Amino acid sequence: MALNIKNREVEKLVEEIIRITGESKTEAVRRALDERKSKLSFRIASEDRATRLRRFIETEVWSVVPEKELGRRLGRPEEEAILGYGEDGV
C-alpha cells in the first residue's frame, strides 16, 4: 500500500531528517513511526503498571491495616519518625 503525503510541513520535516541522517525517505518515516509506536506502547504499559500497583495496594497493603487506622492522618511526630528525623537530624 503506497503512502502519499500531501502536507508541506511533513515533507519539509522528512527532508530535514534525511539530510541529517542520510536515510531514505522511507527509512526516515519508518523510524519515526516506530519511535512513536514505542512511546505509545510505553504509555499504555505505564498505565497498566499504575493499575497493577493500585490493585496491589488495595489488596495487599490496605487489607492488613487495622480498620480504625484507615484514613487517619499522621501527626508531625509520626511523620518525622517515619522520615528518620530525630534529635540529631536525619
Summary of the structure (lengths in Angstrom):
residues: 90
radius of gyration: 26.1
end to end distance: 63.8
largest distance: 71.6
contacts: 154
relative contact order: 0.05
helix: 72%
strand: 2%
